[in-house]
Amino acid sequence: MYTVDLLAVGRGREVVEAALEYVGGLGYRVLGSTTDEEALSILGRERIRLLVIGGGVETESRKVLTAAAQEHGATVLRAERAGRGIEQYLAEEVVPALSE
């Protein structure tokens, strides 16, 4: 069983917090991080269902986080908001992935 439904990793604290508030408000178990070190620590100690990596996360960091998530059995989504607001993106992309 997963201990956390969503781990959101991004470089902007306010965007990560908005994601946690929105998805957590729907009843999902959520954690977030703005640093690779913290995110890797969470991936190592929790069973994460879905890792969402924000668009501002650097390429090398994406690779490291993606590899760690896949090693631990988590699904990985690369956030591509494409001009959408954070809540619209979450409603259209993240929540459906959590509902699968």
Wavefront OBJ file of the C-alpha trace (Angstrom):
o trace
v 0.000 0.000 0.000
v 1.166 3.501 -0.788
v 1.871 5.802 2.134
v 1.773 8.946 -0.036
v -0.371 9.487 -3.122
v 1.496 12.496 -4.510
v 4.992 13.891 -4.114
v 5.192 17.274 -5.831
v 8.689 18.576 -6.539
v 9.232 22.087 -7.812
v 11.487 25.053 -7.367
v 8.779 27.526 -6.343
v 7.520 27.033 -2.788
v 4.215 28.771 -3.543
v 3.476 26.493 -6.514
v 4.333 23.357 -4.526
v 2.153 24.524 -1.633
v -0.740 25.313 -3.997
v -0.486 21.809 -5.461
v -0.466 20.223 -2.006
v -3.425 22.289 -0.861
v -5.502 21.485 -3.947
v -4.771 17.756 -4.175
v -4.728 17.287 -0.404
v -8.106 19.019 -0.247
v -9.483 16.211 -2.404
v -8.509 13.680 0.251
v -5.206 12.475 -1.188
v -2.099 12.044 0.956
v 0.447 14.561 -0.285
v 4.002 15.738 0.326
v 6.074 18.346 -1.457
v 9.642 19.494 -1.783
v 11.638 22.285 -3.369
v 14.984 20.481 -3.110
v 16.320 17.312 -4.684
v 17.832 16.166 -1.404
v 14.520 16.312 0.449
v 12.632 14.701 -2.437
v 15.146 11.838 -2.624
v 14.878 11.349 1.129
v 11.079 11.144 0.872
v 11.338 8.683 -2.031
v 13.644 6.539 0.088
v 11.411 6.355 3.145
v 7.832 6.521 1.798
v 5.912 4.505 -0.783
v 5.060 7.160 -3.340
v 2.343 6.526 -5.886
v 2.904 9.535 -8.169
v 5.829 11.940 -8.464
v 5.109 15.200 -10.266
v 8.209 17.132 -11.292
v 7.618 20.815 -11.944
v 8.626 22.557 -15.130
v 11.306 24.624 -13.380
v 13.269 21.594 -12.214
v 16.579 21.332 -14.033
v 17.221 18.529 -16.561
v 19.857 16.730 -14.486
v 17.650 16.874 -11.396
v 14.722 15.477 -13.424
v 16.857 12.527 -14.472
v 17.974 11.759 -10.918
v 14.462 12.135 -9.456
v 12.862 10.093 -12.234
v 15.355 7.242 -11.791
v 14.857 7.199 -8.019
v 11.063 7.256 -8.350
v 11.032 4.444 -10.899
v 13.391 2.401 -8.730
v 10.843 2.678 -5.931
v 7.853 1.886 -8.158
v 6.395 5.387 -8.457
v 4.796 6.768 -11.592
v 6.419 10.004 -12.816
v 4.707 12.970 -14.463
v 6.645 15.882 -15.877
v 4.522 18.952 -15.286
v 3.659 20.809 -18.468
v 1.165 23.494 -17.565
v 1.216 25.052 -21.059
v -0.222 28.345 -19.840
v -2.806 26.743 -17.550
v -3.198 27.818 -13.953
v -1.964 25.394 -11.306
v -5.444 24.222 -10.291
v -6.530 23.661 -13.894
v -3.360 21.658 -14.590
v -3.863 19.554 -11.465
v -7.534 18.932 -12.263
v -6.815 17.956 -15.866
v -3.577 15.988 -15.488
v -2.696 15.002 -11.922
v -6.059 14.109 -10.384
v -6.955 11.759 -13.269
v -3.556 10.051 -12.891
v -4.286 9.550 -9.188
v -7.722 8.151 -10.009
v -6.302 5.323 -12.147
l 1 2 3 4 5 6 7 8 9 10 11 12 13 14 15 16 17 18 19 20 21 22 23 24 25 26 27 28 29 30 31 32 33 34 35 36 37 38 39 40 41 42 43 44 45 46 47 48 49 50 51 52 53 54 55 56 57 58 59 60 61 62 63 64 65 66 67 68 69 70 71 72 73 74 75 76 77 78 79 80 81 82 83 84 85 86 87 88 89 90 91 92 93 94 95 96 97 98 99 100
